[in-house]
Amino acid sequence: MGRAELGQLVDREDLDASDGPRGRLSIAVPAAWTRGGTDIEIAVPARVACARCDGGGCDGCARSGAHRAPAELAARTLRLRLPADLTGGATFRLVRPFGEHAPLDQLLVEIRADSEASPGVRRIAPPPPALARPAGAGGGRLSGLGAQLSAPAVLATLAAIAAVVGLLLGR
């Protein structure tokens, strides 16, 4: 499974001046999720409120008060990393959140801490840490970060590094 781009550097003034379609989504997450930069997944509803008129109807949303997200759930599922402190809430401005050819230019995701998560919001479990196996496990091979190295190979590498350092220091 490929990994989607989570963000990009953009010019804030250009974003503010943009007159393209802009949606707004407000969600809640449990306060415990904000400790340590938790990743969350958001199943964005098929229709999101217009950020320009807050649902009242304007030229930006053709007077409907809302914008359509992609029909397929997978295409409108976003992943975000929560800030470590949600005191007072946080707002993410996502540029082209559903891809270059989707009709929504920006999506403002307003996040606040609450007692439970909003519908369609779930916590993504962090990947297990890449740790070496305990001594004796795996027949003398070290494991971590997907690499498999034998103990003799590690010792040979360390000896080569020590030799190079010794030559550089003139010993």
Steps between C-alpha positions, in 0.01 A plus 500: 500500500644838399532784740313825431668836533396662827593858429700743298656843541286771347471876499244600765412824319424308180277265698316789662451670163376181332137520398463125442262276691582478870338257745491483879483194724489506881601188691565397859764260629557365852751711690711188566569474127690828498787367709794416278379610156240233421401430138129495427292399203194706405220368280387836361123519443377505139404866548699756702390849599624790290776680692422833333137525613490240782214323324290811427548498121733715291649520151788272607261207563235586238268607785475144634695563822705183445755332276505139387785272594580197282228234498734212590584477870863405429545817290371722781690340787778724634783437742631771735748520787354675803700775671627415847287778655139559398433764763264737324480270197691496173414555134671323211474651152532219248572598140333276240414243771339260250752541218576740217186428299248509787279809516602610853805733509535516879356323801520658845495227765423644842603265780408527866559273798188338645400189693463284187576504128257631242334242274734403216816585699728224618844477654773334295710269714869591489722243332684270741849623584781345299700336774773238493387155604617378841835321513472144382193565286536455127822295499750783557348745253408858585168638385374853467374737233451207265872418479643157573867506598706220647709571809830440309391749231430764766838439666681520165326827421592647839864388454513667157360823644756491783782449246386799292471721808849387608645594158330840510641569845848388391530198726 
